Amino acid sequence: MIFFVHWDLTFYTAAVCVKPFVDNYDYQTSSVFTADETYIKVRGIKGYIWFIMDPAKRSIIGYQISDNRGVGPCILAMRMAFRHLKELPKIFKFIADGYSAYPLAATEFAKKFKENFKFEITQVIGLTNDDAVSKQYRPYKQMIERLNRTYKASYRPTNGFDNYDGANYDLALWVAYYNFLRPHKHNHFKVLNEVEMLKGADNMPGKWQLLIFLGQQTILQMQKNQAASSNCS
């Protein structure tokens, strides 16, 4: 029992430290985003994971776990993807399936941020190319569907999660691994986002330690920024 408690605390601590670095990293996004949602089980009940990917680099730039498939979690995933943008690129495409949450979320961004974040969802409908839009943009949809399958391959042995906290911690660590530590075949077996400090580690445990350190530094910087903002107000 002591072993499992210790492992859970280590897992939780690592996720809490790593997540701020992963979520606030500037991925230098391109002008095309693609999104999809997939299913998980939490105590045997269906839950959802929302992924947003930059197809140019294949990085995960937005993600969210939710107990519902409404527009709220879709907006949260989009906020993460747009975090470092003051305005959208002039030629911007957001590619998703035919689910209604994506257009509704886009409408909310347009209402709040006006012209700077006004965009339409390019919807790839169905499994076959029955229209010109689906034919043109299907490859982007296939990219994020492959991402879903990659995640499911690591998720499947867990047989689901006991609670949403555990699901969130697991996803944060998995996104960190996918974006910064995992060699990708299409990138000549290099990581998607090279961080200079991580190059100094010879093995995976060492890379994780450095990633946790980078997360701690991010937390400290966020605290400093918040304190400076409070002092100015």
RORO-803353 format. One line per 10 residues: number of its first residue (from 1); their letters; for each residue x, z, y of N, C-alpha, C. Coordinates in pm, 1 decimal. Example, Ala and Ser with C-alpha at 12.3 -4.5 7.8 and 13.67 -1.06 7.14 Angstrom:
# residues 2
1) as) 1319.0:780.0:-569.0:1230.0:780.0:-450.0:1320.0:780.0:-330.0  1285.0:708.0:-225.0:1367.0:714.0:-106.0:1290.0:787.0:3.0
END
This chain:
# residues 233
1) miffvhwdlt) 83.2:0.0:-120.5:0.0:0.0:0.0:86.4:0.0:125.2  193.7:81.4:127.4:281.9:88.7:243.2:342.7:-48.0:271.3  378.5:-120.4:164.1:439.0:-252.8:179.8:342.7:-347.6:252.2  216.1:-347.7:212.0:119.2:-440.2:271.0:90.5:-405.0:416.1  82.1:-275.9:448.0:61.2:-234.8:586.2:178.3:-279.5:672.1  300.2:-258.4:621.5:420.2:-299.0:694.9:420.9:-449.8:716.1  384.8:-527.2:612.8:382.9:-673.5:626.0:280.7:-717.5:728.5  161.7:-655.8:726.9:56.6:-691.3:822.4:101.3:-664.1:964.9  169.8:-547.7:986.4:216.7:-514.5:1120.3:323.6:-612.7:1166.8  412.1:-653.8:1075.6:516.4:-750.2:1109.5:454.4:-884.8:1145.7
11) fytaavcvkp) 357.2:-926.2:1066.9:284.6:-1051.5:1090.1:215.9:-1048.9:1225.9  147.5:-937.3:1254.2:76.4:-921.8:1381.2:173.8:-923.7:1498.8  282.4:-847.8:1487.9:380.5:-838.4:1596.6:443.2:-973.6:1624.6  480.6:-1045.7:1519.7:541.5:-1177.6:1537.8:444.7:-1271.9:1607.5  318.6:-1270.9:1565.7:219.6:-1361.0:1625.0:196.3:-1328.0:1771.9  184.2:-1198.3:1803.6:160.8:-1156.5:1942.4:276.8:-1197.9:2031.8  399.0:-1189.5:1980.4:516.9:-1227.4:2058.9:529.2:-1378.7:2073.5  505.3:-1451.4:1966.6:529.8:-1595.9:1965.5:421.2:-1672.0:2041.8  298.0:-1626.9:2031.9:184.5:-1702.1:2088.0:200.4:-1734.6:2237.1  241.9:-1641.6:2323.8:255.0:-1677.1:2466.2:354.2:-1790.0:2491.9
21) fvdnydyqts) 462.6:-1792.8:2416.5:559.5:-1901.5:2433.9:498.8:-2035.1:2393.1  432.4:-2036.4:2277.8:372.0:-2159.8:2227.1:262.6:-2209.5:2321.4  179.1:-2117.9:2368.4:63.9:-2155.7:2450.6:103.9:-2199.5:2591.0  214.1:-2144.8:2643.1:254.8:-2174.7:2780.6:368.3:-2275.4:2790.2  415.8:-2323.9:2678.6:523.9:-2422.0:2679.9:474.7:-2552.1:2743.7  558.9:-2611.2:2826.9:522.8:-2737.7:2891.2:561.0:-2852.7:2797.9  461.6:-2910.2:2733.5:486.2:-3014.3:2634.0:507.0:-3152.4:2696.0  502.2:-3161.9:2829.3:521.8:-3290.1:2896.5:428.9:-3395.7:2835.5  303.3:-3369.7:2844.5:202.6:-3449.7:2775.0:192.8:-3592.6:2829.2  143.4:-3679.8:2743.3:125.3:-3820.5:2778.2:-13.8:-3841.4:2838.0
31) svftadetyi) -57.3:-3964.8:2845.8:-186.4:-3997.2:2907.2:-298.7:-4011.3:2804.8  -271.6:-3976.7:2679.5:-373.8:-3983.8:2574.1:-376.3:-3852.6:2498.2  -494.2:-3792.1:2485.4:-515.3:-3674.4:2401.6:-615.0:-3713.4:2292.2  -601.3:-3652.4:2176.6:-699.3:-3672.9:2071.0:-736.3:-3538.2:2010.2  -863.6:-3522.5:1974.1:-913.9:-3391.2:1933.1:-1002.7:-3402.6:1809.7  -1008.3:-3291.7:1737.1:-1096.7:-3284.1:1620.7:-1113.3:-3137.5:1584.2  -1214.8:-3108.2:1507.2:-1236.5:-2972.3:1459.4:-1244.6:-2975.3:1306.9  -1203.4:-2866.0:1245.1:-1208.5:-2856.4:1100.0:-1260.8:-2717.8:1062.8  -1282.5:-2696.5:933.8:-1350.1:-2576.2:887.7:-1253.5:-2480.5:819.9  -1279.7:-2350.8:839.1:-1213.2:-2247.0:762.7:-1320.3:-2150.4:713.9
41) kvrgikgyiw) -1281.1:-2054.2:631.2:-1373.8:-1951.0:585.9:-1322.1:-1814.1:630.2  -1409.6:-1735.5:690.2:-1378.0:-1598.2:727.0:-1479.7:-1509.3:656.6  -1431.2:-1431.0:560.7:-1519.5:-1351.6:474.4:-1626.8:-1437.2:409.9  -1586.9:-1554.5:370.3:-1676.6:-1644.0:299.1:-1772.3:-1722.1:386.6  -1768.3:-1698.9:519.0:-1859.2:-1766.6:611.9:-1781.6:-1871.4:689.8  -1845.0:-1984.0:711.9:-1777.1:-2095.8:777.6:-1738.2:-2062.2:921.0  -1613.1:-2091.1:955.0:-1563.6:-2083.2:1091.7:-1501.3:-2217.2:1127.6  -1447.8:-2227.7:1248.0:-1400.5:-2357.9:1296.3:-1265.3:-2344.2:1365.5  -1183.5:-2446.1:1347.8:-1059.0:-2459.6:1422.9:-1065.7:-2589.2:1501.2  -1034.3:-2580.3:1629.6:-1030.9:-2695.7:1719.1:-885.7:-2728.2:1747.8
51) fimdpakrsi) -848.0:-2851.5:1725.9:-712.6:-2897.2:1756.0:-718.2:-3007.4:1861.3  -624.7:-3003.9:1955.9:-603.0:-3114.1:2048.6:-456.1:-3153.3:2039.0  -431.5:-3280.4:2019.2:-296.2:-3331.0:1996.3:-258.0:-3434.3:2100.5  -129.3:-3436.6:2134.4:-72.4:-3545.1:2213.2:-18.1:-3647.4:2113.5  -83.6:-3761.5:2097.1:-40.9:-3857.2:1994.6:99.3:-3914.3:2016.3  146.5:-3915.0:2140.7:278.6:-3971.4:2167.7:387.8:-3889.2:2101.2  376.8:-3756.8:2109.5:477.3:-3668.7:2050.6:428.1:-3599.3:1924.9  297.6:-3607.2:1899.0:230.8:-3542.1:1786.5:225.4:-3389.9:1800.7  256.7:-3338.1:1917.5:250.0:-3193.7:1938.4:105.7:-3146.4:1946.1  81.4:-3024.2:1898.2:-46.5:-2957.9:1917.0:-43.1:-2894.8:2055.3
61) igyqisdnrg) -127.6:-2939.9:2146.6:-123.9:-2891.8:2283.8:-243.3:-2802.2:2317.4  -339.9:-2796.5:2228.8:-454.2:-2708.2:2246.2:-511.7:-2671.0:2110.7  -553.1:-2545.8:2095.4:-614.1:-2503.6:1969.2:-701.6:-2382.0:1995.1  -798.7:-2362.6:1908.4:-891.9:-2251.6:1924.0:-961.3:-2225.8:1791.4  -981.1:-2099.0:1760.1:-1061.0:-2059.5:1643.7:-1193.1:-2002.4:1694.0  -1302.2:-2036.9:1628.2:-1432.0:-1986.4:1671.0:-1523.9:-1966.5:1551.6  -1626.9:-1885.2:1573.8:-1728.3:-1865.0:1470.0:-1846.7:-1957.8:1489.7  -1836.5:-2047.5:1590.0:-1943.9:-2142.1:1615.8:-1885.3:-2276.0:1657.9  -1967.8:-2377.7:1657.6:-1923.4:-2513.3:1689.4:-1981.2:-2557.5:1823.8  -1997.7:-2461.1:1914.1:-2056.2:-2490.5:2044.0:-1953.6:-2543.6:2142.8
71) vgpcilamrm) -1999.6:-2563.9:2266.0:-1913.3:-2623.1:2367.8:-1810.0:-2522.7:2419.6  -1838.7:-2391.7:2410.4:-1747.5:-2289.2:2462.0:-1606.6:-2297.3:2406.2  -1590.1:-2289.9:2274.2:-1454.6:-2299.2:2218.7:-1388.8:-2434.7:2243.2  -1469.5:-2538.5:2253.9:-1415.4:-2670.9:2286.2:-1352.1:-2668.3:2425.9  -1419.1:-2604.7:2521.3:-1365.9:-2591.9:2657.0:-1236.3:-2511.7:2656.7  -1231.1:-2404.1:2579.8:-1110.8:-2321.6:2574.6:-991.3:-2399.6:2520.3  -1013.7:-2479.6:2417.8:-905.1:-2562.4:2363.7:-858.9:-2664.5:2467.4  -954.0:-2723.0:2539.9:-918.6:-2818.4:2645.3:-839.4:-2751.6:2756.9  -878.9:-2631.4:2795.3:-805.6:-2559.4:2899.9:-659.5:-2542.4:2862.5  -635.4:-2509.1:2736.8:-497.7:-2494.1:2692.4:-423.1:-2627.2:2700.6
81) afrhlkelpk) -490.2:-2734.7:2661.4:-425.5:-2866.4:2663.4:-394.3:-2911.9:2805.9  -479.8:-2873.5:2901.0:-463.0:-2914.8:3040.8:-380.5:-2815.8:3122.7  -330.0:-2712.5:3060.6:-271.3:-2597.6:3131.3:-170.2:-2637.1:3238.4  -84.0:-2732.6:3210.2:24.5:-2766.1:3302.8:-7.4:-2886.7:3392.0  -129.9:-2932.8:3387.8:-167.5:-3049.6:3467.5:-242.9:-3007.3:3593.3  -200.2:-3055.5:3707.7:-273.8:-3033.0:3831.1:-382.9:-3137.7:3849.5  -361.1:-3252.3:3788.3:-461.3:-3357.8:3784.5:-433.1:-3445.0:3663.5  -531.3:-3522.4:3622.0:-514.0:-3608.1:3505.6:-436.8:-3734.1:3543.3  -364.2:-3792.6:3447.0:-300.8:-3922.2:3473.5:-404.7:-4025.9:3515.0  -362.9:-4126.5:3589.0:-456.4:-4227.2:3639.1:-528.3:-4298.6:3525.4
91) ifkfiadgys) -454.6:-4331.4:3420.8:-517.4:-4393.3:3302.9:-514.4:-4290.4:3191.5  -624.5:-4216.2:3176.1:-629.7:-4106.5:3081.2:-736.6:-4132.5:2976.2  -701.1:-4107.7:2851.3:-795.6:-4122.1:2741.0:-803.0:-3992.4:2661.5  -923.7:-3948.6:2635.2:-946.7:-3832.9:2549.1:-1030.9:-3883.3:2432.1  -971.2:-3885.4:2314.2:-1032.9:-3948.8:2197.3:-1080.0:-3842.1:2099.4  -1205.6:-3850.6:2060.8:-1263.0:-3754.4:1967.0:-1366.3:-3825.7:1881.0  -1433.4:-3748.3:1796.3:-1539.6:-3806.3:1714.4:-1670.3:-3808.3:1794.5  -1779.4:-3829.0:1727.2:-1906.7:-3841.3:1796.6:-1976.2:-3710.4:1826.3  -1909.4:-3597.9:1803.9:-1974.4:-3467.9:1823.5:-2000.6:-3443.1:1972.2  -2116.6:-3386.1:2003.8:-2162.8:-3373.6:2142.4:-2085.9:-3272.0:2225.6
101) ayplaatefa) -2014.4:-3178.2:2162.8:-1944.6:-3074.1:2238.5:-1838.6:-3132.9:2331.5  -1775.9:-3242.2:2290.0:-1666.8:-3298.2:2370.6:-1717.1:-3357.5:2503.1  -1820.1:-3441.3:2503.4:-1873.2:-3488.9:2632.9:-1926.3:-3376.6:2720.2  -1989.0:-3274.3:2659.7:-2040.3:-3161.9:2737.7:-1925.8:-3084.7:2802.9  -1816.4:-3065.5:2728.4:-1699.6:-2997.0:2784.2:-1638.6:-3078.6:2897.8  -1630.5:-3209.9:2880.4:-1576.5:-3297.0:2986.0:-1661.3:-3287.7:3112.0  -1792.9:-3277.1:3096.3:-1882.7:-3263.4:3210.4:-1855.7:-3134.1:3286.3  -1828.3:-3025.5:3213.1:-1799.3:-2897.2:3276.7:-1669.5:-2903.1:3357.7  -1568.7:-2972.1:3304.4:-1442.7:-2985.8:3378.4:-1464.3:-3065.7:3506.2  -1543.0:-3170.2:3498.8:-1570.4:-3252.2:3617.5:-1645.7:-3171.3:3723.5
111) kkfkenfkfe) -1738.1:-3086.5:3679.2:-1813.3:-3002.4:3773.6:-1721.8:-2903.7:3844.6  -1629.6:-2844.7:3769.3:-1546.1:-2738.7:3824.7:-1429.4:-2793.3:3906.4  -1363.9:-2899.1:3856.3:-1241.0:-2946.8:3919.6:-1257.0:-3080.7:3990.4  -1379.9:-3132.8:3992.7:-1411.7:-3256.8:4064.7:-1328.3:-3373.8:4013.2  -1278.2:-3456.8:4103.8:-1212.9:-3582.2:4066.6:-1081.7:-3561.9:3990.7  -1015.2:-3448.2:4014.0:-886.0:-3425.0:3948.9:-896.4:-3418.7:3796.6  -1012.5:-3375.8:3747.5:-1030.2:-3365.0:3602.6:-1161.2:-3429.5:3559.0  -1188.1:-3544.8:3612.2:-1306.0:-3620.5:3572.7:-1263.8:-3724.8:3469.1  -1318.8:-3714.3:3350.2:-1282.8:-3807.9:3244.1:-1398.8:-3822.2:3147.0  -1396.2:-3930.0:3073.3:-1496.8:-3954.4:2970.6:-1432.9:-3941.7:2833.0
121) itqvigltnd) -1515.7:-3911.1:2735.2:-1467.7:-3901.4:2597.6:-1482.4:-4037.1:2530.3  -1373.1:-4087.0:2476.0:-1376.8:-4208.2:2394.1:-1407.9:-4164.9:2251.4  -1527.2:-4198.7:2204.6:-1573.2:-4147.3:2076.2:-1556.7:-4250.5:1964.8  -1485.4:-4208.5:1861.8:-1466.8:-4290.4:1742.1:-1572.9:-4246.9:1641.6  -1668.3:-4333.1:1616.5:-1787.2:-4297.2:1538.5:-1771.2:-4339.3:1392.4  -1809.3:-4247.8:1303.5:-1817.2:-4281.3:1161.7:-1683.0:-4302.7:1094.5  -1690.6:-4360.7:975.3:-1571.1:-4381.7:892.8:-1526.9:-4527.2:889.3  -1610.1:-4615.7:940.2:-1575.1:-4757.9:941.0:-1580.7:-4810.6:1083.2  -1507.3:-4917.3:1107.8:-1498.5:-4972.9:1242.5:-1616.3:-5066.9:1269.9  -1730.8:-5006.0:1302.9:-1851.5:-5084.4:1327.4:-1866.0:-5128.3:1472.7
131) davskqyrpy) -1774.7:-5083.7:1558.1:-1777.6:-5124.6:1698.4:-1634.0:-5140.5:1747.9  -1620.2:-5206.3:1863.2:-1487.1:-5238.6:1915.9:-1408.0:-5113.9:1953.2  -1476.3:-5012.4:2006.9:-1408.2:-4888.9:2047.8:-1348.7:-4818.3:1926.1  -1428.3:-4805.2:1820.3:-1379.8:-4739.7:1699.1:-1261.1:-4815.2:1639.2  -1268.4:-4946.7:1641.2:-1159.8:-5027.2:1586.5:-1030.9:-5006.4:1664.0  -1041.1:-5000.8:1797.2:-922.5:-4988.3:1880.9:-859.5:-4849.5:1872.2  -944.5:-4746.0:1867.0:-891.9:-4610.0:1879.2:-890.7:-4531.9:1747.8  -930.4:-4595.2:1638.6:-929.1:-4526.3:1509.5:-791.9:-4468.3:1473.6  -679.9:-4535.6:1501.2:-549.5:-4477.1:1465.1:-525.3:-4339.3:1526.4  -574.6:-4316.5:1648.0:-558.3:-4185.4:1710.1:-639.0:-4080.2:1635.2
141) kqmierlnrt) -759.4:-4117.1:1597.1:-844.0:-4024.5:1521.5:-780.6:-3993.1:1386.5  -718.9:-4091.8:1325.4:-654.2:-4070.4:1196.2:-535.7:-3975.3:1207.9  -466.3:-3980.5:1322.8:-353.7:-3888.4:1344.0:-399.6:-3743.2:1337.7  -508.6:-3712.5:1409.8:-550.9:-3573.0:1414.2:-617.8:-3532.0:1284.1  -675.6:-3625.7:1213.5:-729.2:-3593.1:1081.3:-616.4:-3560.1:983.6  -502.3:-3629.0:997.3:-385.8:-3593.5:915.7:-335.8:-3453.5:951.8  -341.3:-3420.1:1080.7:-302.8:-3285.5:1122.1:-393.8:-3182.0:1055.8  -523.9:-3207.6:1053.8:-616.8:-3116.5:986.9:-578.9:-3096.9:840.9  -546.0:-3206.2:773.5:-509.1:-3196.3:631.8:-379.8:-3118.5:613.4  -285.5:-3136.4:705.3:-159.3:-3062.7:698.3:-183.3:-2913.4:712.4
151) ykasyrptng) -270.1:-2878.2:808.4:-303.4:-2736.4:824.4:-374.4:-2683.6:700.0  -469.7:-2759.6:648.9:-545.9:-2714.6:532.5:-455.5:-2691.9:411.1  -348.5:-2769.5:399.4:-256.5:-2753.0:286.2:-191.7:-2614.9:288.6  -164.6:-2562.5:409.6:-106.5:-2428.1:418.9:-214.1:-2320.4:414.6  -333.6:-2354.5:461.8:-443.5:-2257.3:466.4:-506.0:-2235.3:328.7  -513.4:-2338.8:248.1:-588.8:-2334.7:122.3:-548.2:-2219.8:29.7  -417.4:-2191.1:12.9:-380.3:-2080.5:-77.8:-429.2:-1943.1:-32.4  -466.8:-1928.5:94.8:-514.8:-1798.5:142.2:-655.8:-1767.5:93.8  -729.9:-1871.5:52.0:-870.7:-1854.5:12.0:-955.6:-1796.7:124.9  -919.0:-1828.4:247.9:-994.8:-1780.1:362.6:-933.9:-1654.4:421.8
161) fdnydganyd) -994.8:-1605.4:530.0:-943.2:-1489.2:601.9:-1043.3:-1375.4:595.3  -991.9:-1253.3:614.9:-1077.3:-1135.7:612.4:-1145.4:-1113.0:747.1  -1080.8:-1157.8:856.0:-1138.0:-1141.7:989.4:-1079.7:-1247.3:1082.6  -1138.5:-1258.8:1202.3:-1094.6:-1361.9:1296.1:-960.7:-1327.9:1360.6  -926.8:-1199.6:1369.4:-794.6:-1163.6:1420.1:-686.3:-1220.4:1329.5  -703.9:-1200.6:1199.3:-606.7:-1253.5:1104.1:-597.1:-1404.6:1109.9  -712.7:-1470.4:1124.7:-713.5:-1616.4:1135.4:-639.2:-1662.5:1260.1  -659.0:-1591.3:1373.4:-590.9:-1626.5:1497.5:-440.4:-1606.2:1487.2  -397.1:-1495.5:1428.2:-254.0:-1469.7:1414.7:-188.9:-1575.9:1325.8  -256.9:-1606.9:1216.3:-203.9:-1707.4:1124.9:-191.5:-1843.0:1193.9
171) lalwvayynf) -293.8:-1881.7:1271.0:-291.5:-2011.9:1337.8:-182.5:-2017.2:1443.9  -164.2:-1909.7:1520.2:-60.8:-1907.4:1623.8:77.7:-1929.7:1562.6  104.7:-1863.2:1450.3:234.8:-1879.7:1384.7:248.1:-2019.6:1325.6  138.6:-2072.5:1271.2:145.3:-2206.4:1213.2:170.6:-2311.9:1320.5  105.5:-2300.2:1435.9:128.2:-2394.9:1545.2:272.3:-2384.5:1594.9  324.6:-2262.9:1602.7:464.6:-2244.7:1642.1:557.3:-2317.2:1545.4  531.7:-2300.6:1416.8:613.2:-2368.2:1315.8:600.1:-2519.1:1327.0  477.7:-2567.8:1341.4:453.3:-2711.6:1345.9:519.1:-2775.7:1467.7  507.5:-2712.2:1583.0:557.8:-2771.5:1706.7:707.7:-2756.3:1727.2  767.3:-2648.0:1672.8:905.7:-2617.0:1709.1:1003.1:-2605.8:1592.1
181) lrphkhnhfk) 954.6:-2586.0:1470.1:1045.3:-2558.5:1359.3:1035.8:-2658.5:1244.7  926.3:-2724.5:1231.8:903.1:-2812.1:1116.3:964.8:-2949.9:1139.1  1050.3:-2998.0:1048.3:1099.0:-3136.4:1058.8:984.4:-3233.1:1027.8  972.5:-3340.1:1107.0:864.2:-3436.4:1089.5:921.0:-3571.8:1049.4  863.2:-3628.1:946.9:911.9:-3755.0:894.1:908.6:-3864.8:999.6  796.7:-3873.4:1075.8:784.2:-3981.1:1173.7:881.2:-3962.8:1290.4  939.2:-3841.4:1302.5:1037.7:-3815.0:1408.4:1178.4:-3808.4:1350.0  1201.3:-3885.9:1244.6:1332.9:-3892.0:1178.5:1377.3:-3754.3:1129.6  1279.4:-3679.2:1079.8:1302.7:-3546.0:1023.2:1363.2:-3449.3:1124.6  1325.8:-3467.3:1250.5:1361.8:-3373.3:1355.7:1236.7:-3298.0:1398.6
191) vlnevemlkg) 1255.8:-3187.3:1469.9:1140.2:-3113.4:1520.0:1076.1:-3191.1:1634.9  950.9:-3160.4:1663.4:879.7:-3231.9:1768.9:929.0:-3194.2:1907.6  960.0:-3065.4:1925.4:1002.6:-3015.6:2055.9:1131.9:-2936.6:2038.8  1239.7:-2992.6:2086.3:1369.5:-2927.3:2071.7:1389.5:-2823.6:2182.2  1418.4:-2701.9:2141.1:1448.5:-2592.9:2233.6:1595.4:-2557.7:2214.3  1670.0:-2559.4:2322.3:1815.7:-2545.4:2313.9:1856.2:-2418.7:2239.6  1789.5:-2309.7:2267.0:1828.4:-2183.3:2203.7:1812.3:-2187.3:2052.3  1709.2:-2257.4:2005.5:1683.1:-2261.4:1861.2:1789.2:-2340.5:1785.3  1859.4:-2428.8:1855.3:1963.9:-2507.7:1789.6:2079.1:-2419.9:1740.3  2092.7:-2302.3:1798.4:2203.0:-2215.0:1761.5:2182.7:-2139.5:1631.9
201) adnmpgkwql) 2062.3:-2144.6:1576.1:2033.9:-2072.1:1451.8:2059.8:-2161.6:1331.7  2125.8:-2106.0:1230.2:2162.5:-2185.1:1112.5:2054.4:-2186.0:1005.3  1960.8:-2092.5:1012.7:1858.9:-2084.5:908.6:1723.1:-2053.5:970.0  1618.8:-2064.1:888.7:1483.2:-2046.5:938.6:1454.4:-1903.9:985.5  1499.1:-1797.9:914.3:1476.5:-1662.9:968.0:1538.5:-1643.6:1105.9  1656.5:-1701.0:1125.9:1721.3:-1690.6:1255.8:1642.0:-1762.7:1363.8  1585.8:-1877.6:1329.5:1504.0:-1952.5:1425.9:1379.1:-1873.1:1463.4  1316.2:-1807.8:1365.8:1198.4:-1726.8:1394.8:1233.6:-1609.9:1486.4  1348.8:-1547.2:1463.5:1391.2:-1437.3:1550.0:1408.3:-1484.2:1694.1  1468.9:-1600.8:1711.0:1487.7:-1655.2:1845.6:1354.5:-1694.9:1908.8
211) liflgqqtil) 1263.5:-1745.1:1826.9:1131.3:-1782.0:1878.2:1056.1:-1657.9:1925.8  1069.1:-1548.7:1851.6:1008.0:-1422.3:1893.7:1070.4:-1374.9:2024.8  1202.6:-1387.7:2037.2:1270.3:-1350.6:2161.7:1219.8:-1434.0:2278.7  1204.1:-1564.4:2258.4:1152.3:-1651.7:2363.9:1010.7:-1611.0:2403.4  932.1:-1570.3:2304.3:798.3:-1521.8:2333.3:800.9:-1395.4:2417.3  892.3:-1303.2:2385.9:905.2:-1180.1:2463.9:945.6:-1210.8:2607.1  1036.0:-1307.3:2624.2:1077.5:-1346.8:2758.8:960.7:-1408.7:2836.5  878.8:-1485.0:2766.3:761.0:-1543.8:2830.6:664.4:-1435.8:2877.0  643.5:-1334.3:2793.0:554.4:-1223.6:2829.8:606.8:-1151.4:2954.0  737.2:-1125.4:2958.5:796.0:-1058.1:3074.4:778.2:-1141.4:3201.3
221) qmqknqaass) 798.2:-1273.2:3189.2:782.6:-1360.3:3304.8:638.1:-1363.1:3352.7  545.7:-1364.2:3258.9:404.1:-1362.0:3295.1:367.8:-1232.4:3366.9  424.7:-1121.6:3321.5:399.4:-993.2:3385.7:455.5:-991.4:3527.3  575.5:-1048.2:3546.2:636.1:-1056.0:3678.9:551.3:-1142.2:3772.3  504.6:-1253.7:3720.6:421.6:-1342.2:3802.1:290.8:-1274.4:3842.5  232.9:-1199.8:3747.8:109.2:-1130.7:3777.1:130.3:-1021.5:3881.8  244.5:-949.4:3871.5:274.7:-844.0:3968.0:298.1:-903.9:4106.5  371.4:-1016.5:4112.9:397.1:-1082.0:4240.6:267.2:-1131.5:4304.0  177.0:-1184.1:4220.7:48.9:-1230.7:4269.8:-35.6:-1117.4:4324.9  -29.4:-1000.8:4256.7:-105.5:-883.4:4300.7:-52.9:-830.5:4433.7
231) ncs) 80.0:-835.7:4449.9:141.0:-786.5:4573.1:108.9:-874.8:4692.4  88.5:-1004.6:4665.4:59.5:-1099.2:4772.7:-86.3:-1096.4:4815.2  -171.6:-1045.1:4726.9:-315.8:-1048.0:4757.0:-357.9:-925.0:4837.9
END
